[in-house]
């Protein structure tokens, strides 16, 4: 990338991994060709003074529907089936495909303003999320939602769209990766899951799906197949260490053991699950079984934000309340769920979610002068308990600023707002 510079970032407080977990250190961060290094290399080096700043690795949001920003605050205070089948899906069917780009770019604005540099997305409109990733400077793991009984017959249209998207955008930037994405057990057959697993293995792609999100989903699956969604999908070969499983708030029987044996990652969505009345994750069950756990926001129609700081705070409070244990979901554990854990889930352990030698220079600069971070008694705790995301001042991806002093550097934010407003006025 032609505008990358060698950097020396001095004076800031840095979130890093220590022997006993995440900690704050005062150190200089060196960046060469978009990669963090332990020391300065050869050639000129630009200094960035970061006094009064907390520097984080870019946060990773592992379950989103970026195009749904146009549906923010549109279908609230209704149950899950009413929300999905009678409110959201009919509007989705009417939205123009070209509008998905602007709606996804609006999502990228919110991601960056609240410290997220990478997201995993399931979408309906090919190209929209990909173009938004490219133009915003973010990272994305993007997948066209798949449905049907058979990937090559009634599901072929969406699968072909997914493959064309990969072909068209797969070589534009290494910030863009792809995920094969069956929607859910109630919209996809076990055969389609098995076929998707084979295609993902052949193409070296990640996989993602919604799983055990509501009681109705689980009850209907048991009535149809005699097994839980986890049991059904596990038997297809879909679940392994390259699989992201969104929600998982309605696990039953041996589901947790099956998930643990598969090596798949669970992505919990605290706000969405609570708002739609679906409950919350059984955190002790997940942790006791050693399952890799990450946090996602879901889409803005069910959350209604894309703010991982809000999500971390909700996660800690929900699980302390649910377990009656104030020591449940400690801040250092939860902060890892948006940094180290998701990096592992997407096969980028040591490359994303950390500030360490050899990692991508995806960095978030938070203003320690903001009232919510002052005084700085325990800044790791502050990430979960007092930060709200508005403290984020600047964001760097691949060693270049994509937001600086709260201004986006690569696109026109006012145009994005205008375009999304136009779409909302016409289609909602």
C-alpha positions as CSV (number, residue, x, y, z in Angstrom):
1,X,0.0,0.0,0.0
2,X,1.6,3.2,-1.2
3,X,0.6,5.4,1.7
4,X,2.0,3.2,4.5
5,X,4.7,4.7,6.6
6,X,7.1,3.4,9.2
7,X,5.8,4.7,12.5
8,X,7.0,5.1,16.1
9,X,4.1,5.6,18.4
10,X,5.2,7.0,21.8
11,X,3.8,8.0,25.1
12,X,0.6,5.9,25.1
13,X,-0.7,3.3,27.4
14,X,-0.9,0.0,25.5
15,X,-3.3,-3.0,26.1
16,X,-1.1,-6.1,25.7
17,X,-1.2,-9.7,26.7
18,X,0.9,-10.6,29.8
19,X,1.6,-13.9,31.6
20,X,-1.7,-13.6,33.5
21,X,-3.9,-12.1,30.8
22,X,-4.5,-8.7,29.4
23,X,-2.7,-5.8,31.1
24,X,-1.8,-2.1,30.5
25,X,1.8,-1.2,29.7
26,X,3.6,2.0,28.8
27,X,5.7,1.3,25.8
28,X,6.6,2.4,22.3
29,X,4.9,0.7,19.4
30,X,6.8,0.4,16.1
31,X,5.1,-0.2,12.8
32,X,6.7,-1.2,9.5
33,X,4.8,-1.8,6.3
34,X,1.6,-2.1,8.2
35,X,3.0,-4.7,10.7
36,X,3.8,-4.2,14.4
37,X,7.5,-4.7,15.2
38,X,9.5,-4.7,18.4
39,X,12.0,-2.1,17.2
40,X,12.4,0.5,14.5
41,X,13.6,-0.7,11.1
42,X,15.8,0.9,8.6
43,X,14.7,4.2,6.9
44,X,12.8,7.2,8.0
45,X,10.3,6.7,10.8
46,X,7.4,9.1,11.5
47,X,6.7,9.7,15.2
48,X,3.1,9.7,16.5
49,X,2.8,11.1,20.0
50,X,0.1,9.3,22.0
51,X,0.3,10.9,25.4
52,X,-3.1,10.7,27.1
53,X,-4.2,7.9,24.9
54,X,-5.0,4.2,25.5
55,X,-4.0,2.1,22.5
56,X,-6.0,-1.1,21.9
57,X,-5.7,-3.7,19.2
58,X,-8.6,-3.3,16.8
59,X,-11.7,-5.0,18.1
60,X,-13.4,-7.9,16.1
61,X,-17.2,-8.2,15.9
62,X,-17.9,-11.8,14.8
63,X,-21.6,-11.7,13.9
64,X,-23.2,-8.9,12.0
65,X,-25.6,-8.0,9.2
66,X,-24.2,-4.7,8.1
67,X,-26.8,-4.0,5.4
68,X,-29.5,-3.8,8.1
69,X,-28.5,-0.4,9.4
70,X,-31.5,1.0,7.4
71,X,-33.7,-1.1,9.7
72,X,-32.4,0.4,12.9
73,X,-35.2,1.1,15.4
74,X,-37.7,-0.2,12.8
75,X,-39.2,-3.4,14.4
76,X,-38.8,-3.1,18.1
77,X,-40.6,-4.5,21.1
78,X,-42.0,-7.6,19.4
79,X,-41.1,-11.3,19.8
80,X,-38.6,-13.1,17.7
81,X,-41.0,-14.7,15.2
82,X,-42.9,-11.5,14.7
83,X,-39.6,-9.6,14.3
84,X,-38.0,-11.9,11.8
85,X,-40.8,-13.4,9.7
86,X,-43.4,-10.6,9.6
87,X,-41.4,-7.4,10.0
88,X,-37.8,-7.8,8.9
89,X,-38.0,-10.3,6.0
90,X,-40.7,-8.5,4.1
91,X,-38.8,-5.3,4.1
92,X,-35.6,-7.0,3.2
93,X,-37.2,-8.4,0.1
94,X,-38.2,-5.0,-1.0
95,X,-34.9,-3.2,-0.5
96,X,-32.8,-2.4,-3.6
97,X,-29.6,-4.4,-3.9
98,X,-27.5,-1.3,-4.7
99,X,-28.6,0.3,-1.4
100,X,-26.7,-2.4,0.6
101,X,-23.4,-0.7,-0.1
102,X,-24.5,2.6,1.5
103,X,-26.2,0.8,4.4
104,X,-23.0,-1.4,5.0
105,X,-20.8,1.7,4.7
106,X,-23.0,3.3,7.5
107,X,-22.3,0.2,9.5
108,X,-18.5,0.7,8.9
109,X,-18.9,4.2,10.2
110,X,-20.3,3.0,13.5
111,X,-17.8,0.1,13.7
112,X,-14.9,2.5,13.4
113,X,-16.3,5.2,15.7
114,X,-16.5,2.5,18.4
115,X,-13.2,0.8,17.8
116,X,-14.1,-2.2,15.7
117,X,-11.7,-2.8,12.8
118,X,-12.9,-6.2,11.6
119,X,-16.3,-7.9,11.3
120,X,-17.9,-11.1,10.2
121,X,-21.0,-10.5,8.1
122,X,-23.9,-12.5,6.7
123,X,-25.7,-10.6,4.0
124,X,-28.4,-10.8,1.3
125,X,-27.1,-8.4,-1.3
126,X,-23.8,-9.5,-3.0
127,X,-21.1,-6.8,-3.3
128,X,-22.5,-4.4,-0.7
129,X,-20.5,-5.5,2.3
130,X,-17.4,-6.2,0.1
131,X,-17.4,-2.7,-1.4
132,X,-17.9,-1.2,2.1
133,X,-14.9,-3.1,3.5
134,X,-12.8,-1.9,0.5
135,X,-13.8,1.7,0.7
136,X,-13.8,2.1,4.5
137,X,-10.4,0.5,5.0
138,X,-11.7,-2.1,7.4
139,X,-11.3,-5.9,7.5
140,X,-14.2,-8.1,6.8
141,X,-15.2,-11.8,6.7
142,X,-18.1,-11.7,4.3
143,X,-20.7,-14.3,3.4
144,X,-23.9,-14.4,1.3
145,X,-26.6,-16.1,3.3
146,X,-27.6,-19.5,1.9
147,X,-31.0,-21.3,2.1
148,X,-32.6,-24.3,0.6
149,X,-32.9,-28.1,0.5
150,X,-29.9,-28.6,-1.8
151,X,-27.0,-26.3,-2.5
152,X,-27.0,-27.2,-6.2
153,X,-30.8,-27.1,-7.0
154,X,-33.1,-24.8,-5.1
155,X,-30.1,-23.3,-3.2
156,X,-28.0,-22.8,-6.3
157,X,-29.0,-19.2,-7.0
158,X,-27.6,-17.9,-3.7
159,X,-24.6,-20.2,-3.8
160,X,-23.7,-18.9,-7.3
161,X,-24.0,-15.3,-6.0
162,X,-21.6,-16.2,-3.2
163,X,-19.1,-17.7,-5.6
164,X,-19.4,-14.7,-8.0
165,X,-18.8,-12.4,-5.1
166,X,-15.6,-14.2,-4.2
167,X,-14.4,-14.2,-7.8
168,X,-15.1,-10.5,-8.2
169,X,-13.8,-9.1,-4.9
170,X,-11.4,-11.9,-3.7
171,X,-8.3,-10.4,-5.1
172,X,-9.0,-6.7,-4.5
173,X,-7.5,-6.5,-0.9
174,X,-6.2,-8.9,1.7
175,X,-8.4,-7.1,4.2
176,X,-11.4,-9.0,2.6
177,X,-12.1,-12.7,3.3
178,X,-15.1,-14.9,2.7
179,X,-17.3,-17.2,4.7
180,X,-19.8,-19.8,3.4
181,X,-23.0,-19.0,5.3
182,X,-26.0,-21.3,5.6
183,X,-28.7,-19.2,7.3
184,X,-30.2,-21.5,9.9
185,X,-31.6,-25.0,10.5
186,X,-35.1,-23.8,9.8
187,X,-34.2,-22.4,6.4
188,X,-31.5,-24.9,5.3
189,X,-31.6,-28.7,5.1
190,X,-29.0,-31.0,6.7
191,X,-28.0,-31.9,3.1
192,X,-27.3,-28.3,2.4
193,X,-25.1,-28.0,5.5
194,X,-23.2,-31.1,4.4
195,X,-22.7,-29.8,0.9
196,X,-21.6,-26.4,2.3
197,X,-19.0,-28.1,4.5
198,X,-17.6,-29.9,1.5
199,X,-17.4,-26.7,-0.5
200,X,-15.7,-24.8,2.3
201,X,-13.1,-27.5,2.7
202,X,-12.4,-27.6,-1.0
203,X,-12.1,-23.8,-1.2
204,X,-10.3,-23.2,2.1
205,X,-13.1,-21.0,3.5
206,X,-14.6,-20.4,6.9
207,X,-18.2,-21.2,7.7
208,X,-20.9,-19.5,9.7
209,X,-24.5,-20.0,10.7
210,X,-27.2,-19.1,13.2
211,X,-27.7,-21.8,15.7
212,X,-30.1,-22.5,18.6
213,X,-31.3,-18.9,18.8
214,X,-34.8,-19.5,20.1
215,X,-37.0,-22.1,21.8
216,X,-39.2,-22.3,18.7
217,X,-36.2,-23.1,16.5
218,X,-35.0,-25.9,18.8
219,X,-38.6,-27.3,19.4
220,X,-39.4,-27.4,15.7
221,X,-36.0,-29.0,14.9
222,X,-36.6,-31.7,17.5
223,X,-40.1,-32.3,16.1
224,X,-38.8,-32.6,12.5
225,X,-35.6,-34.5,13.0
226,X,-35.8,-35.9,16.5
227,X,-32.6,-34.0,17.4
228,X,-31.5,-30.6,18.5
229,X,-30.1,-28.2,15.9
230,X,-26.6,-28.8,17.3
231,X,-27.0,-32.5,16.9
232,X,-28.4,-32.3,13.4
233,X,-25.7,-29.9,12.1
234,X,-22.9,-31.7,13.8
235,X,-23.8,-34.9,12.0
236,X,-23.4,-33.1,8.6
237,X,-19.7,-32.4,9.2
238,X,-20.3,-28.6,9.2
239,X,-18.9,-27.9,12.6
240,X,-15.1,-27.7,13.1
241,X,-12.5,-25.2,14.1
242,X,-13.2,-23.1,11.0
243,X,-16.9,-22.6,12.0
244,X,-18.6,-19.6,13.6
245,X,-21.9,-20.4,15.4
246,X,-24.0,-17.3,16.2
247,X,-26.2,-17.2,19.4
248,X,-26.3,-20.8,20.9
249,X,-28.5,-19.5,23.8
250,X,-30.8,-22.5,23.7
251,X,-28.4,-25.4,24.1
252,X,-29.9,-28.7,25.5
253,X,-28.7,-32.1,26.5
254,X,-25.2,-32.9,25.2
255,X,-25.1,-29.8,22.9
256,X,-22.2,-28.2,24.7
257,X,-20.1,-31.3,24.6
258,X,-20.7,-31.7,20.9
259,X,-19.7,-28.1,20.3
260,X,-16.5,-28.6,22.4
261,X,-15.6,-31.7,20.5
262,X,-16.1,-30.0,17.1
263,X,-13.6,-27.1,17.9
264,X,-16.2,-24.6,16.6
265,X,-16.4,-21.0,18.0
266,X,-19.6,-19.7,19.7
267,X,-20.4,-16.1,19.0
268,X,-22.8,-14.7,21.6
269,X,-24.9,-11.7,20.9
270,X,-26.1,-10.4,24.3
271,X,-28.1,-7.3,23.3
272,X,-29.9,-9.0,20.4
273,X,-30.8,-12.2,22.4
274,X,-32.0,-10.2,25.3
275,X,-34.0,-7.7,23.2
276,X,-35.8,-10.4,21.3
277,X,-36.7,-12.3,24.5
278,X,-34.5,-15.3,23.6
279,X,-32.5,-15.2,26.9
280,X,-28.8,-15.4,27.3
281,X,-25.9,-17.8,26.9
282,X,-25.2,-20.4,29.6
283,X,-21.8,-19.0,30.3
284,X,-20.6,-21.6,32.9
285,X,-21.6,-24.4,30.5
286,X,-19.6,-22.8,27.6
287,X,-16.5,-22.1,29.7
288,X,-16.6,-25.5,31.5
289,X,-16.5,-27.2,28.2
290,X,-13.6,-25.1,26.9
291,X,-15.4,-23.6,23.9
292,X,-13.9,-20.6,22.2
293,X,-16.2,-17.8,22.9
294,X,-16.5,-14.5,21.1
295,X,-18.9,-11.5,21.0
296,X,-21.0,-10.2,18.1
297,X,-23.6,-7.4,17.9
298,X,-25.9,-9.0,15.4
299,X,-27.6,-6.5,13.1
300,X,-29.0,-3.1,14.0
301,X,-32.6,-4.2,13.7
302,X,-32.2,-6.5,16.7
303,X,-29.5,-4.8,18.7
304,X,-29.8,-1.8,17.7
305,X,-26.2,-0.7,17.7
306,X,-22.8,-2.1,16.4
307,X,-20.9,-1.0,19.5
308,X,-18.8,-3.7,21.1
309,X,-18.1,-1.6,24.2
310,X,-21.9,-1.6,24.9
311,X,-21.9,-5.3,24.1
312,X,-19.1,-6.1,26.6
313,X,-20.8,-4.1,29.3
314,X,-24.1,-5.9,28.8
315,X,-22.3,-9.3,28.7
316,X,-20.7,-8.8,32.0
317,X,-23.8,-7.5,33.7
318,X,-26.1,-10.2,32.3
319,X,-23.9,-13.0,33.4
320,X,-23.2,-11.6,36.8
321,X,-27.0,-11.2,37.4
322,X,-27.8,-14.6,35.9
323,X,-25.3,-16.5,37.9
324,X,-25.6,-14.5,41.1
325,X,-21.9,-14.3,41.1
326,X,-20.1,-10.9,40.9
327,X,-16.9,-12.6,39.8
328,X,-18.5,-14.1,36.7
329,X,-17.5,-12.7,33.3
330,X,-14.5,-10.6,34.6
331,X,-13.3,-7.8,32.5
332,X,-10.1,-9.4,31.3
333,X,-11.9,-12.5,30.2
334,X,-14.6,-10.4,28.3
335,X,-12.0,-8.1,26.6
336,X,-10.4,-11.2,25.2
337,X,-13.7,-12.2,23.6
338,X,-13.4,-9.2,21.2
339,X,-9.6,-9.4,20.6
340,X,-7.7,-12.7,21.0
341,X,-10.6,-15.2,20.9
342,X,-12.0,-13.9,17.6
343,X,-8.6,-13.7,16.0
344,X,-8.2,-17.4,16.8
345,X,-11.6,-18.1,15.4
346,X,-10.8,-16.7,12.0
347,X,-7.3,-18.3,11.9
348,X,-5.4,-15.1,12.6
349,X,-4.1,-15.8,16.1
350,X,-1.2,-13.6,16.8
351,X,-2.0,-11.5,13.7
352,X,-5.2,-9.7,14.8
353,X,-6.5,-8.8,18.2
354,X,-3.1,-8.2,19.8
355,X,-0.4,-5.6,19.9
356,X,2.7,-7.8,19.5
357,X,5.6,-8.3,17.1
358,X,4.3,-9.6,13.7
359,X,0.7,-8.6,14.3
360,X,-1.2,-6.4,11.8
361,X,-1.1,-2.7,12.8
362,X,-4.8,-2.4,13.5
363,X,-4.9,0.0,16.4
364,X,-7.5,2.0,18.3
365,X,-6.6,5.2,20.1
366,X,-8.9,6.2,23.0
367,X,-8.8,9.5,24.7
368,X,-8.0,9.1,28.4
369,X,-9.2,12.6,29.1
370,X,-12.8,11.6,28.6
371,X,-14.7,11.5,31.9
372,X,-15.7,7.9,31.4
373,X,-12.0,6.8,31.5
374,X,-10.9,9.1,34.3
375,X,-9.3,8.4,36.7
376,X,-7.3,5.5,35.1
377,X,-7.5,3.2,38.1
378,X,-7.9,0.0,36.0
379,X,-8.2,0.5,32.3
380,X,-8.9,-3.1,31.4
381,X,-11.9,-3.0,33.7
382,X,-12.9,0.4,32.2
383,X,-13.3,-1.3,28.8
384,X,-16.2,-3.3,30.1
385,X,-17.6,-1.2,32.9
386,X,-17.3,2.5,32.0
387,X,-16.2,2.9,28.4
388,X,-19.0,3.6,25.9
389,X,-17.0,3.7,22.6
390,X,-17.3,7.4,22.2
391,X,-13.8,7.7,23.7
392,X,-12.3,6.4,20.5
393,X,-10.5,9.2,18.8
394,X,-8.5,7.6,16.0
395,X,-8.4,4.1,14.3
396,X,-5.6,2.6,12.2
397,X,-5.8,-0.5,10.0
398,X,-2.7,-1.9,8.3
399,X,-0.7,1.0,9.7
400,X,-2.7,3.8,8.1
401,X,-5.4,5.9,9.7
402,X,-8.9,5.2,8.5
403,X,-10.3,7.5,11.2
404,X,-8.3,10.4,12.6
405,X,-9.5,12.8,15.2
406,X,-13.0,11.3,14.7
407,X,-13.0,12.1,11.0
408,X,-13.1,9.3,8.4
409,X,-10.2,9.6,6.0
410,X,-11.3,7.4,3.1
411,X,-14.9,8.3,2.4
412,X,-17.5,11.1,2.7
413,X,-19.6,10.4,5.8
414,X,-22.2,13.0,4.9
415,X,-22.9,11.3,1.6
416,X,-23.4,8.0,3.4
417,X,-25.9,9.6,5.7
418,X,-27.8,11.2,2.8
419,X,-27.9,7.9,0.8
420,X,-29.2,5.8,3.7
421,X,-31.7,8.4,4.6
422,X,-33.0,8.4,1.0
423,X,-33.3,4.6,1.1
424,X,-35.2,4.7,4.4
425,X,-37.6,7.3,3.2
426,X,-38.4,5.3,0.1
427,X,-38.6,1.7,1.3
428,X,-39.7,1.8,5.0
